Amino acid sequence: MALILASASPRRRELLGLLTHDFEVRTVDVDESGFDEATPAALAGRLAAEKCRAAAALWPQDCVIGSDTVVEADGQLLGKPKDPADARRMLQLLSGGVSLVHTGVCIRQGTREECRVETTTVRFAPIPEEDIEAYIRTEEPYDKAG
């Protein structure tokens, strides 16, 4: 039996690596466009569960971890920025404000499944415009699929 992280996120890989180095990263495609959950927290949980279940269907003998994060700021859901202008808009929205970060985690092995959602309140200091521009130039955090 292998431990599978069903996520391409470098940060999730880093976090799991703090606990163990004995895992494999295997990504799955889940169409996220049709989900219409009642709350952002419920959406994070649903996305995590769907990713976990899709991977578990491919590797049923393994223990699979699926995870997803949804950010909510000023009543808006913030996904992956589509382009530099979208990234700038999101960072300006977050700057000096309060946001909610909803993280869903689902673990499945065989027929046993455990799913949880945690919500964290994040307070941003004001982000200087030059820092926003530097981030946009260097990080390229854009949704390549979108």
Backbone as a printed PyTorch tensor [residue, N CA C, xyz], in Angstrom:
tensor([[[  0.8380,  -1.1740,   0.0000],
         [  0.0000,   0.0000,   0.0000],
         [  0.8880,   1.2430,   0.0000]],

        [[  0.5040,   2.2080,  -0.8360],
         [  1.2330,   3.4730,  -0.9160],
         [  0.3670,   4.5880,  -0.3440]],

        [[  1.0130,   5.6500,   0.0950],
         [  0.3260,   6.8700,   0.4830],
         [  0.3850,   7.7960,  -0.7260]],

        [[ -0.7910,   8.2230,  -1.2110],
         [ -0.9030,   9.0290,  -2.4250],
         [ -1.4170,  10.4180,  -2.0700]],

        [[ -0.7080,  11.4420,  -2.5020],
         [ -1.1890,  12.8130,  -2.4190],
         [ -1.7620,  13.1570,  -3.7840]],

        [[ -3.0670,  13.3380,  -3.8480],
         [ -3.7450,  13.6140,  -5.1190],
         [ -3.8020,  15.1210,  -5.3410]],

        [[ -2.6320,  15.7170,  -5.5060],
         [ -2.5480,  17.1670,  -5.6670],
         [ -1.2350,  17.5300,  -6.3340]],

        [[ -1.2900,  18.4970,  -7.2220],
         [ -0.0770,  18.9990,  -7.8720],
         [  0.5120,  20.1830,  -7.1090]],

        [[ -0.1170,  20.5800,  -6.0100],
         [  0.3120,  21.7590,  -5.2660],
         [  1.6810,  21.5540,  -4.6160]],

        [[  2.6450,  22.3980,  -4.9550],
         [  3.9570,  22.3010,  -4.3020],
         [  3.8570,  22.5250,  -2.7880]],

        [[  2.9620,  23.3850,  -2.3540],
         [  2.8170,  23.6560,  -0.9180],
         [  2.2610,  22.4400,  -0.1840]],

        [[  1.2830,  21.7580,  -0.7740],
         [  0.7470,  20.5510,  -0.1280],
         [  1.8170,  19.4560,  -0.0550]],

        [[  2.5970,  19.3440,  -1.1190],
         [  3.6980,  18.3720,  -1.1230],
         [  4.6990,  18.7080,  -0.0190]],

        [[  5.0090,  19.9880,   0.1350],
         [  5.9370,  20.4280,   1.1720],
         [  5.3860,  20.1250,   2.5670]],

        [[  4.1050,  20.4170,   2.7860],
         [  3.5070,  20.1790,   4.0940],
         [  3.4720,  18.6970,   4.4500]],

        [[  3.0700,  17.8540,   3.5060],
         [  3.0520,  16.4220,   3.7830],
         [  4.4740,  15.9070,   3.9950]],

        [[  5.4210,  16.4900,   3.2820],
         [  6.8220,  16.1120,   3.4420],
         [  7.3790,  16.4050,   4.8230]],

        [[  6.7400,  17.3060,   5.5600],
         [  7.1550,  17.5630,   6.9350],
         [  6.7900,  16.3980,   7.8490]],

        [[  5.7860,  15.6120,   7.4410],
         [  5.3400,  14.4740,   8.2430],
         [  5.9870,  13.1680,   7.8140]],

        [[  6.1410,  13.0070,   6.4950],
         [  6.7230,  11.7760,   5.9650],
         [  7.2750,  12.0360,   4.5650]],

        [[  8.2980,  11.2850,   4.2250],
         [  8.8210,  11.3570,   2.8580],
         [  8.3520,  10.1590,   2.0400]],

        [[  7.5930,   9.2900,   2.6900],
         [  7.1390,   8.0530,   2.0570],
         [  5.7480,   8.2380,   1.4510]],

        [[  5.6600,   9.0540,   0.3950],
         [  4.3980,   9.2480,  -0.3130],
         [  4.6910,   9.5420,  -1.7770]],

        [[  3.6570,   9.3720,  -2.5850],
         [  3.7540,   9.6580,  -4.0140],
         [  2.7460,  10.7210,  -4.3790]],

        [[  3.1160,  11.5680,  -5.3190],
         [  2.1920,  12.5710,  -5.8370],
         [  1.6060,  12.0360,  -7.1360]],

        [[  0.2890,  11.9480,  -7.1790],
         [ -0.4240,  11.5240,  -8.3840],
         [ -1.6410,  12.4300,  -8.5610]],

        [[ -1.6800,  13.1260,  -9.6470],
         [ -2.7770,  14.0660,  -9.8530],
         [ -3.8990,  13.4310, -10.6600]],

        [[ -5.0900,  13.9630, -10.4650],
         [ -6.2760,  13.5310, -11.2030],
         [ -6.9890,  14.7740, -11.7110]],

        [[ -7.7280,  14.6060, -12.7890],
         [ -8.5250,  15.7050, -13.3210],
         [ -9.9470,  15.6140, -12.7830]],

        [[-10.3940,  16.6860, -12.1640],
         [-11.7580,  16.7920, -11.6730],
         [-12.3280,  18.0810, -12.2480]],

        [[-13.4430,  17.9760, -12.9380],
         [-14.0980,  19.1580, -13.4950],
         [-14.7900,  19.9070, -12.3590]],

        [[-14.2310,  21.0550, -11.9930],
         [-14.7320,  21.8240, -10.8600],
         [-15.8360,  22.7960, -11.2520]],

        [[-16.1490,  22.9060, -12.5130],
         [-17.0630,  23.9490, -12.9750],
         [-18.5180,  23.7200, -12.5620]],

        [[-18.9300,  22.4940, -12.3220],
         [-20.3390,  22.2260, -12.0480],
         [-20.7270,  22.2590, -10.5870]],

        [[-19.7890,  22.5280,  -9.7020],
         [-20.1020,  22.4970,  -8.2800],
         [-20.7670,  23.7930,  -7.8600]],

        [[-21.8840,  23.6690,  -7.1340],
         [-22.6320,  24.8330,  -6.6910],
         [-23.0050,  24.6350,  -5.2270]],

        [[-21.9990,  24.6480,  -4.3780],
         [-22.2340,  24.3930,  -2.9590],
         [-22.7940,  25.6400,  -2.2830]],

        [[-23.4560,  25.4360,  -1.1620],
         [-24.1380,  26.5280,  -0.4630],
         [-23.1720,  27.5280,   0.1530]],

        [[-22.0020,  27.0630,   0.5670],
         [-21.0280,  27.9480,   1.2110],
         [-19.6380,  27.6830,   0.6350]],

        [[-18.7360,  28.6480,   0.7540],
         [-17.3580,  28.4120,   0.3140],
         [-16.7010,  27.2560,   1.0680]],

        [[-16.9860,  27.1070,   2.3620],
         [-16.4230,  25.9870,   3.1230],
         [-16.9140,  24.6510,   2.5630]],

        [[-18.1920,  24.5850,   2.2460],
         [-18.7450,  23.3590,   1.6610],
         [-18.1110,  23.0790,   0.3030]],

        [[-17.8270,  24.1120,  -0.4570],
         [-17.1690,  23.9320,  -1.7450],
         [-15.7680,  23.3530,  -1.5630]],

        [[-15.0090,  23.8610,  -0.6170],
         [-13.6670,  23.3290,  -0.3490],
         [-13.7430,  21.8510,   0.0220]],

        [[-14.7240,  21.5000,   0.8510],
         [-14.8950,  20.1040,   1.2400],
         [-15.2760,  19.2200,   0.0710]],

        [[-16.1720,  19.6950,  -0.7530],
         [-16.6090,  18.9120,  -1.9210],
         [-15.4640,  18.6970,  -2.9020]],

        [[-14.6970,  19.7510,  -3.1750],
         [-13.5750,  19.6310,  -4.1010],
         [-12.5310,  18.6390,  -3.5850]],

        [[-12.2280,  18.7160,  -2.2990],
         [-11.2650,  17.7830,  -1.7050],
         [-11.7640,  16.3490,  -1.8170]],

        [[-13.0400,  16.1420,  -1.5060],
         [-13.6110,  14.7900,  -1.5580],
         [-13.6270,  14.2490,  -2.9770]],

        [[-14.0120,  15.0670,  -3.9270],
         [-14.0670,  14.6050,  -5.3200],
         [-12.6850,  14.2280,  -5.8420]],

        [[-11.6760,  15.0290,  -5.5160],
         [-10.3090,  14.7080,  -5.9340],
         [ -9.8310,  13.4130,  -5.2810]],

        [[-10.1230,  13.2690,  -3.9980],
         [ -9.7310,  12.0640,  -3.2860],
         [-10.4190,  10.8310,  -3.8730]],

        [[-11.7080,  10.9300,  -4.1170],
         [-12.4590,   9.7880,  -4.6460],
         [-12.0180,   9.4210,  -6.0580]],

        [[-11.7110,  10.4340,  -6.8730],
         [-11.2410,  10.1500,  -8.2370],
         [ -9.9130,   9.4060,  -8.2050]],

        [[ -9.0210,   9.8170,  -7.3240],
         [ -7.7320,   9.1350,  -7.2150],
         [ -7.8940,   7.7430,  -6.6010]],

        [[ -8.7530,   7.6310,  -5.6030],
         [ -8.9720,   6.3280,  -4.9570],
         [ -9.5700,   5.3190,  -5.9330]],

        [[-10.3560,   5.7990,  -6.8840],
         [-10.9110,   4.8940,  -7.8940],
         [ -9.8110,   4.3380,  -8.7920]],

        [[ -8.7730,   5.1150,  -9.0220],
         [ -7.6520,   4.6610,  -9.8540],
         [ -6.6710,   3.7920,  -9.0810]],

        [[ -6.5110,   4.0660,  -7.7880],
         [ -5.5640,   3.3350,  -6.9540],
         [ -6.2600,   2.8520,  -5.6850]],

        [[ -7.1950,   1.9020,  -5.8250],
         [ -8.0420,   1.4960,  -4.6930],
         [ -7.2920,   0.8090,  -3.5500]],

        [[ -6.1230,   0.2740,  -3.8060],
         [ -5.3790,  -0.4170,  -2.7630],
         [ -4.5710,   0.5430,  -1.8970]],

        [[ -4.4960,   1.8240,  -2.3080],
         [ -3.6570,   2.7880,  -1.6210],
         [ -4.4660,   3.7160,  -0.7190]],

        [[ -3.7700,   4.4170,   0.1430],
         [ -4.3690,   5.4480,   0.9890],
         [ -4.1860,   6.7720,   0.2510]],

        [[ -5.2990,   7.4640,  -0.0140],
         [ -5.2790,   8.6690,  -0.8490],
         [ -5.6830,   9.8910,  -0.0390]],

        [[ -4.9440,  10.9750,  -0.2260],
         [ -5.2650,  12.2570,   0.3910],
         [ -5.6160,  13.2390,  -0.7220]],

        [[ -6.8040,  13.8250,  -0.6200],
         [ -7.2140,  14.8880,  -1.5340],
         [ -7.4290,  16.1570,  -0.7330]],

        [[ -7.1120,  17.2920,  -1.3290],
         [ -7.2520,  18.5470,  -0.6150],
         [ -7.5630,  19.6750,  -1.5830]],

        [[ -8.2550,  20.6830,  -1.0820],
         [ -8.5010,  21.8790,  -1.8850],
         [ -8.7120,  23.0550,  -0.9480]],

        [[ -8.3800,  24.2290,  -1.4480],
         [ -8.5080,  25.4540,  -0.6740],
         [ -9.3390,  26.4610,  -1.4520]],

        [[-10.2460,  27.1180,  -0.7490],
         [-11.0760,  28.1610,  -1.3310],
         [-10.8800,  29.4230,  -0.4810]],

        [[-10.5460,  30.5250,  -1.1380],
         [-10.3430,  31.7930,  -0.4400],
         [-11.5510,  32.6900,  -0.6880]],

        [[-12.0230,  33.2950,   0.3830],
         [-13.1860,  34.1710,   0.3360],
         [-12.7660,  35.5380,   0.8860]],

        [[-12.9260,  36.5750,   0.0800],
         [-12.5590,  37.9250,   0.5120],
         [-13.6410,  38.9020,   0.0710]],

        [[-14.1310,  39.6630,   0.9930],
         [-15.1430,  40.6780,   0.7030],
         [-16.3350,  40.0890,  -0.0480]],

        [[-16.7290,  38.8850,   0.3700],
         [-17.8800,  38.2320,  -0.2450],
         [-17.6110,  37.5890,  -1.5920]],

        [[-16.3760,  37.6150,  -2.0570],
         [-16.0140,  37.0330,  -3.3510],
         [-15.1580,  35.7880,  -3.1530]],

        [[-15.3550,  34.7980,  -4.0200],
         [-14.4680,  33.6380,  -4.0470],
         [-13.2950,  33.9680,  -4.9480]],

        [[-12.1070,  33.6870,  -4.4680],
         [-10.9090,  33.9510,  -5.2450],
         [-10.2970,  32.6280,  -5.6850]],

        [[-10.3250,  32.3750,  -6.9660],
         [ -9.7060,  31.1750,  -7.5190],
         [ -8.2840,  31.4900,  -7.9400]],

        [[ -7.7650,  30.6820,  -8.8360],
         [ -6.4420,  30.9610,  -9.3840],
         [ -6.5660,  32.1340, -10.3500]],

        [[ -5.6740,  33.0980, -10.2540],
         [ -5.7460,  34.2320, -11.1890],
         [ -5.6030,  33.7490, -12.6260]],

        [[ -6.3870,  34.3490, -13.5050],
         [ -6.3630,  33.9580, -14.9140],
         [ -5.2420,  34.6420, -15.6850]],

        [[ -4.8420,  35.8130, -15.2070],
         [ -3.8150,  36.5830, -15.9080],
         [ -3.2750,  37.6330, -14.9330]],

        [[ -2.2630,  38.4080, -15.3520],
         [ -1.6910,  39.4110, -14.4330],
         [ -2.7070,  40.4250, -13.9130]],

        [[ -3.6360,  40.8530, -14.7420],
         [ -4.6350,  41.8240, -14.2910],
         [ -5.5220,  41.2260, -13.1980]],

        [[ -5.8860,  39.9500, -13.3390],
         [ -6.7020,  39.2760, -12.3390],
         [ -5.9120,  39.0960, -11.0460]],

        [[ -4.6340,  38.7570, -11.1530],
         [ -3.7810,  38.6260,  -9.9650],
         [ -3.6730,  39.9590,  -9.2350]],

        [[ -3.4940,  41.0280,  -9.9710],
         [ -3.4100,  42.3670,  -9.3820],
         [ -4.7150,  42.6950,  -8.6410]],

        [[ -5.8540,  42.4280,  -9.2800],
         [ -7.1560,  42.6940,  -8.6640],
         [ -7.3070,  41.9360,  -7.3510]],

        [[ -6.9190,  40.6670,  -7.3500],
         [ -7.0570,  39.8520,  -6.1380],
         [ -6.1520,  40.3490,  -5.0270]],

        [[ -4.9130,  40.6600,  -5.3570],
         [ -3.9860,  41.1310,  -4.3320],
         [ -4.4340,  42.4800,  -3.7670]],

        [[ -4.9770,  43.3330,  -4.6040],
         [ -5.4930,  44.6130,  -4.1270],
         [ -6.7100,  44.3960,  -3.2270]],

        [[ -7.5310,  43.4130,  -3.5390],
         [ -8.6840,  43.0850,  -2.7050],
         [ -8.2340,  42.5680,  -1.3330]],

        [[ -7.1860,  41.7510,  -1.3230],
         [ -6.6860,  41.1830,  -0.0730],
         [ -5.9280,  42.2100,   0.7670]],

        [[ -5.2830,  43.1560,   0.1270],
         [ -4.4310,  44.1380,   0.7930],
         [ -5.1910,  44.9050,   1.8780]],

        [[ -4.6580,  44.8290,   3.0950],
         [ -5.2460,  45.5600,   4.2090],
         [ -6.5790,  45.0190,   4.6880]],

        [[ -6.9820,  43.8670,   4.2090],
         [ -8.2950,  43.3330,   4.5470],
         [ -8.2360,  42.0130,   5.2970]],

        [[ -9.4190,  41.4590,   5.4790],
         [ -9.5770,  40.1750,   6.1550],
         [-10.1890,  39.2050,   5.1620]],

        [[ -9.6460,  38.0130,   5.1060],
         [-10.2010,  36.9850,   4.2310],
         [-10.3680,  35.6940,   5.0220]],

        [[-11.1480,  34.8020,   4.4620],
         [-11.3420,  33.4760,   5.0410],
         [-10.7460,  32.4570,   4.0870]],

        [[ -9.9290,  31.5670,   4.6330],
         [ -9.3200,  30.5080,   3.8430],
         [ -9.9170,  29.1890,   4.3150]],

        [[-10.6700,  28.5470,   3.4270],
         [-11.3350,  27.2770,   3.7270],
         [-10.5230,  26.1570,   3.0880]],

        [[-10.0520,  25.2250,   3.8980],
         [ -9.2590,  24.1070,   3.3830],
         [ -9.9770,  22.8010,   3.6760]],

        [[-10.2610,  22.0630,   2.6110],
         [-10.8740,  20.7500,   2.7410],
         [ -9.8130,  19.6790,   2.5750]],

        [[ -9.9020,  18.6390,   3.3800],
         [ -9.0020,  17.4930,   3.2940],
         [ -9.8500,  16.2370,   3.3770]],

        [[ -9.5740,  15.3010,   2.4880],
         [-10.2840,  14.0310,   2.4910],
         [ -9.2610,  12.9170,   2.3560]],

        [[ -9.3810,  11.9050,   3.2000],
         [ -8.4800,  10.7470,   3.1730],
         [ -9.3300,   9.5070,   2.9860]],

        [[ -8.9050,   8.6810,   2.0510],
         [ -9.6740,   7.4570,   1.7520],
         [ -8.7170,   6.2790,   1.6010]],

        [[ -9.1110,   5.1760,   2.2270],
         [ -8.4250,   3.9000,   2.0320],
         [ -9.5040,   2.8350,   1.9610]],

        [[ -9.5850,   2.1910,   0.8070],
         [-10.6470,   1.2100,   0.5990],
         [-11.9980,   1.8980,   0.6630]],

        [[-12.8660,   1.4240,   1.5500],
         [-14.2020,   2.0290,   1.6810],
         [-14.2760,   3.0350,   2.8300]],

        [[-13.1980,   3.1520,   3.5900],
         [-13.1910,   4.0950,   4.7210],
         [-12.7500,   5.4750,   4.2400]],

        [[-13.5300,   6.4820,   4.6300],
         [-13.2460,   7.8480,   4.1860],
         [-13.4890,   8.8210,   5.3240]],

        [[-12.5800,   9.7540,   5.4960],
         [-12.7150,  10.8240,   6.4830],
         [-12.4710,  12.1490,   5.7800]],

        [[-13.4030,  13.0880,   5.9240],
         [-13.2720,  14.4050,   5.2990],
         [-13.5070,  15.4840,   6.3530]],

        [[-12.7390,  16.5570,   6.2480],
         [-12.8530,  17.6860,   7.1610],
         [-12.6210,  18.9860,   6.4000]],

        [[-13.1680,  20.0610,   6.9480],
         [-12.9030,  21.4090,   6.4300],
         [-12.5190,  22.2800,   7.6070]],

        [[-11.4470,  23.0250,   7.4480],
         [-11.0120,  23.9920,   8.4530],
         [-11.0250,  25.3720,   7.8260]],

        [[-11.4470,  26.3560,   8.5870],
         [-11.4790,  27.7370,   8.1120],
         [-10.5550,  28.5820,   8.9710]],

        [[ -9.7150,  29.3540,   8.2940],
         [ -8.7630,  30.2360,   8.9580],
         [ -9.0390,  31.6700,   8.5420]],

        [[ -9.0550,  32.5720,   9.5060],
         [ -9.1910,  33.9870,   9.2120],
         [ -7.7930,  34.5650,   9.0070]],

        [[ -7.6040,  35.2520,   7.8830],
         [ -6.3040,  35.8290,   7.5420],
         [ -6.4570,  37.3430,   7.4500]],

        [[ -5.6100,  38.0460,   8.1700],
         [ -5.5880,  39.5060,   8.1070],
         [ -4.3240,  39.9370,   7.3660]],

        [[ -4.5280,  40.6680,   6.2740],
         [ -3.4080,  41.1410,   5.4660],
         [ -3.0330,  42.5570,   5.8790]],

        [[ -1.7600,  42.7990,   5.9780],
         [ -1.2850,  44.1740,   6.0690],
         [ -1.4660,  44.7860,   4.6850]],

        [[ -1.4900,  46.0860,   4.6090],
         [ -1.5400,  46.6920,   3.2750],
         [ -0.3320,  46.2440,   2.4460]],

        [[ -0.5840,  45.8810,   1.2040],
         [  0.4880,  45.4370,   0.3110],
         [  0.8520,  46.6090,  -0.5920]],

        [[  2.0880,  47.0870,  -0.5010],
         [  2.4880,  48.1890,  -1.3750],
         [  2.3560,  47.7950,  -2.8500]],

        [[  1.9460,  48.7470,  -3.6550],
         [  1.7260,  48.4900,  -5.0800],
         [  2.9760,  47.9140,  -5.7530]],

        [[  4.1570,  48.3900,  -5.3460],
         [  5.3870,  47.8630,  -5.9680],
         [  5.6120,  46.3920,  -5.6180]],

        [[  5.1440,  45.9580,  -4.4420],
         [  5.2460,  44.5400,  -4.0830],
         [  4.2720,  43.7010,  -4.9080]],

        [[  3.0890,  44.2350,  -5.1320],
         [  2.1150,  43.5330,  -5.9780],
         [  2.6920,  43.3520,  -7.3840]],

        [[  3.2550,  44.4030,  -7.9250],
         [  3.8310,  44.3280,  -9.2800],
         [  5.0040,  43.3600,  -9.3290]],

        [[  5.8450,  43.3570,  -8.3050],
         [  6.9870,  42.4350,  -8.2640],
         [  6.5020,  40.9860,  -8.2000]],

        [[  5.4820,  40.7250,  -7.4070],
         [  4.9330,  39.3730,  -7.3050],
         [  4.3890,  38.9170,  -8.6490]],

        [[  3.6450,  39.7850,  -9.2970],
         [  3.0420,  39.4390, -10.5880],
         [  4.1200,  39.1240, -11.6190]],

        [[  5.2010,  39.8750, -11.6030],
         [  6.2950,  39.6420, -12.5710],
         [  7.0640,  38.3640, -12.2910]],

        [[  7.2700,  38.0300, -11.0210],
         [  8.1530,  36.9140, -10.7020],
         [  7.4600,  35.5890, -10.4660]],

        [[  6.2560,  35.6120,  -9.9430],
         [  5.6070,  34.3610,  -9.5500],
         [  4.7990,  33.7090, -10.6570]],

        [[  4.2460,  34.4720, -11.5390],
         [  3.3580,  33.9360, -12.5800],
         [  2.3450,  32.9490, -12.0120]],

        [[  1.5040,  33.3980, -11.0620],
         [  0.5590,  32.4920, -10.3940],
         [ -0.7570,  32.3390, -11.1490]],

        [[ -0.6940,  32.1380, -12.4360],
         [ -1.9120,  32.1980, -13.2260],
         [ -2.4150,  30.8260, -13.5830]],

        [[ -3.7120,  30.7580, -13.7190],
         [ -4.3840,  29.5210, -14.0950],
         [ -4.1390,  29.2680, -15.5740]],

        [[ -3.1950,  28.3930, -15.8600],
         [ -2.8160,  28.1240, -17.2550],
         [ -3.9590,  27.4810, -18.0360]],

        [[ -4.8740,  26.8090, -17.3330],
         [ -5.9810,  26.1500, -18.0140],
         [ -7.1190,  27.1170, -18.3190]],

        [[ -7.1870,  28.2210, -17.5660],
         [ -8.3320,  29.1020, -17.6520],
         [ -8.1350,  30.1770, -18.6570]]])
